[in-house]
Amino acid sequence: MVDNFKASTSKNGTVKYSYLEPDDGHGLFARIEKDGTLAFDIKAQGNASELGSGKDMF
């Protein structure tokens, strides 16, 4: 599962992680700001039996 996460770091020190395809309606997007603030955006659309629910991503 770890291999499915994509990570990137911006110039201001923010680290962003994505899992699956959150922009397409199903996946997880997390952001850790330079000051340590953590933010999540979980999207769970489509067939839960194939893609899972939002609870399994959290």
C-alpha positions in Angstrom: 0.0 0.0 0.0 2.9 2.4 0.7 3.9 2.2 -2.9 0.5 3.7 -3.9 1.2 7.0 -2.1 2.7 9.9 -4.1 4.7 12.5 -2.2 5.9 16.0 -3.2 7.5 18.9 -1.3 6.9 22.5 -2.2 9.5 25.3 -2.0 7.8 26.6 1.2 8.4 23.3 3.0 4.8 21.9 2.7 4.7 18.1 2.1 1.8 16.7 0.1 0.7 13.1 -0.1 -1.9 11.6 -2.4 -3.3 8.1 -2.5 -5.3 6.7 -5.5 -6.9 9.6 -7.5 -8.5 12.2 -5.2 -8.9 14.6 -8.0 -11.1 12.0 -9.9 -13.4 11.5 -6.9 -11.8 8.7 -5.0 -8.7 8.9 -2.9 -6.9 10.7 -0.1 -5.0 13.9 -0.1 -2.9 14.9 2.9 -0.9 18.1 3.5 1.7 18.8 6.2 2.6 22.4 6.5 6.0 23.6 7.6 4.7 24.5 11.0 3.4 20.9 11.5 -0.3 21.5 10.6 -1.9 18.4 9.1 -4.9 18.6 6.7 -6.8 15.7 5.1 -9.2 15.6 2.2 -10.8 12.2 1.7 -13.1 11.5 -1.3 -15.0 8.3 -1.6 -17.2 8.1 -4.7 -18.1 5.1 -6.8 -18.5 1.4 -5.9 -17.5 0.9 -2.3 -17.0 -2.8 -2.7 -14.4 -2.2 -5.4 -12.8 1.0 -4.3 -13.4 0.9 -0.5 -15.1 3.5 1.6 -13.7 6.7 3.0 -13.4 5.0 6.4 -10.7 2.6 5.2 -8.6 5.4 3.8 -8.6 7.3 7.1 
